Amino acid sequence: MALSDFFDQGWSVDPAAIAYRHGDVDWTFEEAGSLSCRVANALLRDGMKPETKIGVLAPNDPAAWLCVIAAWRAGGTWVPLNPNSPITDSIGFINQFDCEILFYHPALAAAVDEIHGAVGDRIQYICLEGGSVEGTSGYAVALADWLGVVPATRPTVDVPQDSVAMISPTGGTTGAPKGVMNTHRSFSMCVAQLMLAMHYRADEKVVNLAAAPMTHSAGMLTLPATARGGAVVVLKRPDPETLLDSIDRYNVTDLFLPPTVIYRLIEHPDLAKYDLTSLRYFLYGSAPMSAEKLRKCLKVLGPVMIECFGQTEAPGSISFLRPEQHFVDGEIADDARLLSCGRPSPLIRVEIRDDEDNALPNGERGEICVRGDLVMKGYYDNPEATADTIRDGWLHTGDIGYLDNEGFLTLTDRKKDMIISGGFNVFPAEVEQVIWSHPAVQDCAVIGIPDPEWGEAVTAVVELNEGAEVGADELIALCRNKLGGVRAPKRIDFVERLPRSVNGKVLKKDLRELYWADQARRV
């Protein structure tokens, strides 16, 4: 099945039901489905070929998400572009992944001007709103004008299960980012496993809250609700007051947030004023979660928390710690259980393997490896990286962990140096390159250190040139300007000399131990 079939299942339940709420605007399934079909038919009218790469640059917005569904209907491949990332990232992904079409929100017209300046007319630019396009120098067309009189009938396109539904950019410590190719099969498996993890009765009204970026994870997490004929409340940004008000006002039953936002939510001074009893499933993941703050969530919200562990190469559903598994004999479970990722999903295989690819017994730590329909097709235009990551059908995740005797999976470390801060991946090499560019800096190492809000805080340990001076604020501002707020260090520590091996390589492991000595580091 194509991923658009999940929407169509909800559409068939009740065409007049609300599919999306966004501010003061409601979209019925009929309205949303008709637009997605018209966009798909317009793509086909223009001669779009299977797996044509279609970028979408927009904040959380139903119209943008419907263009994604339309791309799937027509057999296209979605390339998500994050509006909060530096525009140079979007330009790089458009070029690297061979995008031919870009749908964009009018609020990002200035950013699209920069894209056009770098990419030119090689791609088609379609603005999501308005009958005319301002600020884009005449190279773009408004969605309404582009659609014309195309019908709202569902296109009859055979979308193979193993065709690429999405290319997700993922950073690397060196060189260009890789593009993870997930298929309709792998994402359908993700949605199916989410639906298994979230047990709803047939008569329950499902309301999903899309508060996290739909380009990041919240978009795919709307599909289980949509397939059930439920409504999706779309928020522009996840500020705590708006989140609490939306849960109360719309009787939200499920949502996903990264831990850093959850912490702000449960610490809100007016938390008790809101009725949150409609919540059935509060999904968390993408970053380390404080056991102490998770306990507070469980005390305040009850048995609704559900952790989902995955990675871009095996999206969102390698394992789940379900609501009832946060408790043992009616009491909140101990830290060992709360810091686990739950049990692997029943429709995939998970093994812990050593460096020689031998399966390890329960309790022994090794690399987490995954096999099954959830696994990506590979990296776009990068067969070497694909062969290195998928060996004999097994995805080597790069995460280190173990399975206990009850089948619970716990992550303990990472082979790679990636930092997960506030639910976003930060790759140290990118930050280090910027810091190295400052004339006062001799050397530096960027690591993640424990942080009660961010899970891991991006931290730079810096060695200065002899006699040189520079303040932490100046280096942080330099990184913020070059990389944006997410990847900029939250802290700069200066040392006389970085620890190095005999061949001169900086020993990041030794640095991390200084900060993580009395805490269990997990991802």
C-alpha positions in Angstrom: 0.0 0.0 0.0 1.0 3.6 -0.5 1.3 5.9 2.5 -1.6 7.9 1.2 -3.8 4.9 1.8 -3.6 5.6 5.6 -5.3 9.0 4.9 -7.8 7.4 2.5 -8.8 4.9 5.2 -9.8 7.7 7.5 -11.5 9.5 4.6 -13.7 6.5 3.9 -14.8 6.4 7.6 -16.6 9.8 7.5 -15.8 12.3 4.8 -17.5 15.1 6.7 -15.4 14.6 9.9 -12.7 17.0 10.8 -9.3 15.8 9.6 -7.1 18.8 10.5 -7.5 21.8 12.8 -5.1 24.7 12.4 -5.8 27.9 14.2 -9.3 29.0 13.3 -9.4 26.8 10.2 -10.9 23.3 10.1 -10.4 20.9 7.2 -12.8 18.0 6.7 -11.5 14.8 5.3 -13.4 15.6 2.1 -11.7 19.0 1.7 -8.3 17.7 2.6 -8.6 14.6 0.5 -9.8 16.6 -2.5 -6.9 19.0 -2.3 -4.4 16.2 -2.1 -5.9 14.5 -5.1 -5.9 17.8 -7.1 -2.2 18.3 -6.3 -1.4 14.7 -7.3 -3.3 15.0 -10.5 -1.5 18.3 -11.3 1.9 16.6 -10.7 0.9 13.8 -13.1 -0.5 16.3 -15.6 2.9 18.0 -15.7 4.6 14.7 -16.6 6.0 13.8 -13.2 7.8 10.5 -13.2 7.9 7.9 -10.4 10.1 8.9 -7.5 10.5 12.5 -8.6 12.0 14.3 -5.7 9.6 16.9 -4.2 10.8 19.3 -1.5 8.4 20.9 1.0 9.6 23.9 2.9 7.0 25.1 5.4 6.2 25.4 9.1 3.5 23.1 10.5 0.6 23.6 8.1 -2.1 21.2 6.8 -1.7 22.5 3.3 2.0 21.6 3.3 1.3 18.2 4.7 -1.4 17.6 2.1 1.2 18.3 -0.6 3.3 15.5 1.0 0.3 13.1 0.8 -0.2 14.2 -2.8 3.4 13.4 -3.7 2.8 9.9 -2.3 -0.4 9.5 -4.3 1.4 10.4 -7.5 4.4 8.1 -6.8 6.7 10.9 -5.9 9.4 11.1 -3.2 9.2 13.6 -0.4 12.3 15.6 0.7 11.5 17.3 4.0 13.1 20.7 4.5 13.2 22.2 8.0 12.4 25.9 8.0 14.3 26.4 11.2 17.6 25.2 9.7 20.1 27.4 8.0 19.0 28.1 4.4 22.3 26.7 3.2 21.2 23.3 4.5 18.0 23.4 2.4 20.0 24.5 -0.7 22.5 21.6 -0.1 19.7 19.0 0.3 17.8 20.3 -2.8 21.0 19.9 -4.9 22.2 16.6 -3.3 18.9 14.8 -3.5 18.0 16.1 -7.0 14.8 17.9 -6.1 12.8 19.0 -9.1 9.8 20.6 -7.4 9.6 22.8 -4.3 6.3 23.6 -2.5 6.8 26.4 0.1 4.9 28.5 2.5 4.6 32.2 1.7 6.1 33.2 5.0 9.4 31.7 3.7 9.5 33.7 0.4 12.7 35.4 1.4 14.4 32.1 2.1 13.1 30.8 -1.2 14.6 33.8 -2.9 18.0 32.6 -1.6 17.3 29.1 -2.8 16.5 30.4 -6.2 19.6 32.5 -6.3 21.7 29.3 -5.6 19.7 26.7 -7.5 18.1 28.8 -10.3 15.2 27.6 -12.5 16.3 24.0 -12.5 13.4 23.3 -10.1 9.8 24.4 -10.1 8.6 26.7 -7.3 5.0 26.5 -6.0 3.8 28.8 -3.3 1.1 27.2 -1.1 -1.2 30.2 -0.7 -2.5 33.2 -2.6 -3.5 33.9 -6.1 -0.3 35.8 -6.9 3.2 35.5 -5.5 5.0 38.4 -4.0 8.7 38.7 -3.2 9.8 35.9 -5.5 10.7 37.8 -8.6 8.3 36.1 -10.9 9.9 32.7 -10.9 7.2 31.0 -8.6 3.6 30.2 -9.2 0.8 30.2 -6.7 -0.8 26.9 -5.8 -4.2 27.9 -7.0 -2.9 29.1 -10.4 -0.8 26.0 -10.8 -3.7 23.7 -10.1 -6.0 25.2 -12.6 -9.0 23.0 -13.3 -7.5 19.6 -12.4 -10.1 17.1 -11.0 -10.3 16.0 -7.4 -10.6 12.3 -8.4 -8.1 9.9 -6.9 -5.4 9.2 -9.4 -5.0 5.6 -10.5 -1.3 5.2 -9.9 0.3 1.9 -9.0 2.8 2.9 -6.2 5.2 -0.1 -5.6 5.8 -0.9 -1.9 9.5 -0.7 -2.3 9.5 2.7 -4.1 11.1 5.5 -2.1 8.5 7.6 -0.2 11.0 9.9 1.6 14.6 10.9 1.5 15.5 12.2 5.0 18.8 14.2 5.3 21.0 12.9 8.1 24.2 14.6 9.1 27.7 13.0 9.1 30.8 13.8 11.1 32.7 14.4 7.9 31.6 15.2 4.4 28.1 15.8 3.1 25.0 14.5 4.9 23.6 11.2 3.8 20.0 10.8 2.5 18.1 8.0 4.1 15.7 6.4 1.6 12.6 5.0 3.4 10.1 3.2 1.3 6.3 3.0 1.4 6.9 -0.5 2.9 9.3 0.7 5.7 7.1 3.6 6.7 3.9 1.5 6.5 5.6 -0.8 8.9 6.3 2.1 11.2 2.7 3.3 11.2 1.4 -0.3 11.7 3.6 -0.8 14.7 2.6 2.6 16.2 -1.0 1.5 15.8 -0.3 -1.7 17.6 1.4 0.2 20.4 -1.5 2.6 20.8 -4.5 0.4 21.5 -7.8 2.3 20.9 -11.3 0.9 21.1 -13.3 1.0 18.0 -15.7 3.6 19.5 -13.0 6.0 20.8 -12.6 9.4 19.3 -9.0 9.9 18.4 -7.4 13.4 18.4 -3.7 13.7 17.6 -1.8 16.9 18.5 1.0 17.7 15.9 3.1 20.0 17.9 6.7 18.9 17.1 7.9 19.7 13.5 6.0 17.7 10.9 9.2 17.6 8.9 11.0 15.9 11.8 8.7 13.3 13.2 5.2 14.6 14.0 4.1 14.4 10.4 4.4 10.6 10.2 3.0 10.3 13.7 -0.3 11.8 12.5 -1.0 8.9 10.2 -2.2 6.4 12.9 -4.9 8.9 14.0 -5.8 9.8 10.4 -6.2 6.1 9.5 -8.7 5.8 12.4 -10.7 8.7 11.1 -9.4 10.9 13.9 -8.6 14.6 13.9 -5.1 16.2 13.9 -4.7 19.5 15.7 -1.7 21.2 14.0 0.3 23.8 16.1 2.8 26.2 14.7 5.1 25.8 17.7 5.1 23.8 20.9 5.1 26.5 23.6 3.8 25.0 26.9 0.7 27.2 27.3 -0.6 26.6 23.8 0.1 22.8 24.2 -1.8 22.7 27.5 -4.7 24.8 26.2 -5.0 22.6 23.0 -5.0 19.3 25.0 -7.8 20.7 27.2 -9.8 22.4 24.4 -9.7 19.7 21.8 -9.7 16.6 24.1 -6.4 15.5 22.7 -5.8 11.7 23.0 -2.2 11.4 21.8 0.8 13.5 21.0 4.6 13.3 20.6 7.1 15.6 22.1 10.9 15.5 22.7 11.9 15.5 26.4 13.1 19.2 26.4 9.5 20.3 25.6 8.0 17.8 28.0 10.1 19.3 30.8 8.8 22.8 30.2 5.3 21.4 30.0 5.2 19.7 33.4 7.0 22.6 35.1 4.4 25.1 33.8 3.0 27.1 36.8 -0.6 26.8 35.6 -0.4 23.1 34.8 -3.2 22.2 37.4 -5.6 24.6 35.7 -5.9 22.4 32.6 -7.9 19.3 32.1 -5.5 16.7 30.6 -7.6 13.6 31.4 -8.3 13.0 27.7 -4.7 11.9 27.1 -4.3 8.2 26.4 -0.8 8.1 24.8 2.0 10.7 25.4 4.8 9.6 23.1 8.4 10.7 23.9 11.7 9.9 22.3 14.4 11.4 20.0 16.5 12.4 23.0 17.6 11.3 26.5 14.9 11.5 29.0 15.6 12.3 32.7 14.3 9.4 34.9 13.4 11.9 37.6 11.3 14.1 35.3 9.7 11.0 33.7 8.6 10.0 37.2 7.0 13.4 37.6 5.2 13.0 34.3 3.8 9.7 35.5 2.7 11.2 38.8 1.0 14.2 37.2 -0.4 12.5 34.0 -0.8 8.9 35.1 -0.1 5.8 32.9 0.0 7.5 29.5 3.7 7.9 28.7 5.0 5.7 25.9 8.6 5.8 24.7 9.3 5.1 21.0 12.8 4.2 20.0 14.0 4.3 16.4 16.3 6.1 14.1 16.0 7.6 10.6 17.2 4.4 9.1 14.5 2.3 11.0 11.9 5.0 11.7 10.3 5.5 15.1 9.3 2.0 16.1 12.2 -0.4 16.8 10.9 -0.7 20.4 8.3 0.8 22.7 8.1 1.2 26.5 4.3 1.1 26.8 2.4 3.0 29.4 1.8 0.0 31.7 5.5 -1.0 31.4 6.4 2.2 33.3 4.9 0.5 36.4 5.6 -2.6 38.3 3.0 -4.0 40.8 1.1 -0.7 40.7 4.2 1.4 41.5 6.4 3.5 39.2 9.2 1.3 38.0 12.8 1.7 39.0 15.3 3.6 36.9 16.6 0.6 35.1 13.1 0.1 33.6 12.4 3.8 33.0 15.7 4.2 31.2 15.1 1.3 28.9 13.5 1.6 25.5 11.0 -1.1 26.2 10.6 -4.3 24.2 11.4 -4.6 20.5 8.3 -4.4 18.2 6.8 -7.8 17.3 7.1 -7.3 13.5 10.9 -6.9 13.4 14.0 -8.7 14.7 16.5 -7.1 17.1 19.9 -8.5 18.0 22.9 -7.3 20.0 26.1 -8.0 18.0 29.8 -7.7 18.7 32.4 -6.2 16.3 32.6 -9.5 14.4 28.8 -9.6 13.9 28.3 -12.4 16.4 25.0 -12.3 18.3 25.5 -11.7 22.0 23.5 -13.2 24.9 21.2 -11.2 27.1 23.0 -8.8 29.4 26.0 -8.3 27.2 26.6 -5.0 25.5 27.1 -4.6 21.8 25.8 -2.9 18.7 22.0 -2.9 18.3 21.1 -4.5 14.9 17.7 -4.5 13.3 16.2 -6.6 10.5 12.8 -6.5 8.8 10.5 -4.4 6.7 11.1 -1.3 8.9 14.7 -1.0 7.6 15.5 1.7 5.0 16.2 0.9 1.4 19.6 2.6 1.7 21.4 5.9 1.4 20.6 8.0 -1.7 23.4 7.8 -4.3 25.8 6.3 -1.7 26.2 2.6 -2.1 29.4 2.4 -0.1 27.7 3.8 3.0 24.7 1.6 2.4 26.8 -1.5 2.2 28.6 -0.5 5.4 25.4 0.0 7.3 23.2 -2.8 6.0 25.1 -6.1 6.1 23.5 -9.5 5.3 20.1 -7.8 5.7 20.9 -6.4 9.1 20.9 -2.7 9.8 23.8 -1.8 12.1 22.4 1.2 14.1 25.7 2.5 15.5 24.0 2.4 19.0 25.4 0.3 21.8 23.0 -1.4 24.2 21.8 -4.7 25.6 18.7 -6.8 26.1 17.9 -8.0 29.6 16.3 -11.3 30.6 12.8 -9.8 30.3 13.4 -8.7 26.8 13.8 -5.0 27.5 16.2 -3.1 25.4 18.5 -0.5 27.0 20.9 1.8 25.1 24.1 2.6 26.9 26.4 4.5 24.4 26.9 5.4 20.8 29.6 4.4 18.4 29.3 7.7 16.7 29.8 11.0 18.3 26.3 12.4 17.5 24.7 14.5 20.1 20.9 14.5 20.6 19.9 17.9 22.0 16.3 18.7 22.4 15.3 16.0 20.1 17.6 17.1 17.2 20.7 15.5 16.0 23.9 17.6 16.3 27.1 16.4 14.7 30.3 17.6 16.5 32.4 18.0 13.4 30.1 20.7 12.0 30.4 22.7 15.2 34.2 22.1 15.5 34.8 23.4 12.0 33.2 26.8 13.0 35.1 27.1 16.2 38.3 26.2 14.5 37.8 29.1 12.2 38.3 31.6 15.0 41.9 32.9 15.1 42.2 32.5 18.8 41.4 28.8 18.8 44.2 26.2 18.8 42.0 23.1 19.0 38.6 22.1 20.3 36.3 19.1 20.9 32.5 19.2 20.9 30.6 16.7 23.0 27.2 16.3 24.6 27.0 16.7 28.4 24.0 15.9 30.7 21.4 18.7 30.9 18.1 18.6 32.7 16.3 20.5 29.9 18.0 19.5 26.7 18.9 15.9 27.5 22.3 16.6 26.2 23.7 20.1 25.9 26.1 20.8 23.1 29.4 21.7 24.8 32.7 22.8 23.3 36.0 22.2 25.2 38.4 24.7 23.7 42.2 25.0 23.8 43.4 28.5 22.8 46.5 29.6 21.1 49.2 30.8 23.4 48.5 34.4 24.5 45.2 34.5 22.7 41.9 35.5 24.3 38.3 35.0 23.3 35.1 34.9 25.4 32.6 32.0 25.5 29.8 34.3 24.4 31.8 35.3 21.2 32.3 31.7 20.2 28.7 30.8 20.9 27.5 33.7 18.8 29.8 32.7 16.0 28.3 29.2 16.0 24.7 30.5 16.3 25.3 32.7 13.2 26.8 29.9 11.2 24.7 26.9 12.3 21.6 28.2 14.0 20.5 27.9 17.7 20.1 24.1 17.8 23.7 23.3 16.9 25.3 26.2 18.7 27.0 25.2 21.9 25.1 25.9 25.1 28.4 26.0 27.0 32.1 26.6 26.3 34.8 25.3 28.6 38.4 26.4 28.2 41.3 24.1 29.1 45.0 24.5 28.9 45.4 21.3 27.0 43.0 18.8 25.5 43.6 15.1 26.3 45.1 13.3 23.3 46.3 9.8 22.4 49.9 9.1 21.5 49.2 9.9 17.8 47.7 13.3 18.7 44.0 12.5 18.4 41.8 14.2 20.9 40.3 11.7 23.3 36.6 12.6 23.5 35.9 9.6 25.6 38.1 11.0 28.4 36.4 14.3 28.1 32.9 12.8 28.4 33.8 10.8 31.5 34.5 14.1 33.3 30.9 15.2 32.7 29.1 11.9 32.9 31.0 10.3 35.8 28.0 10.1 38.1 25.2 9.8 35.5 24.1 6.9 33.2 24.4 8.2 29.7 21.8 6.9 27.3 20.2 7.9 24.0 
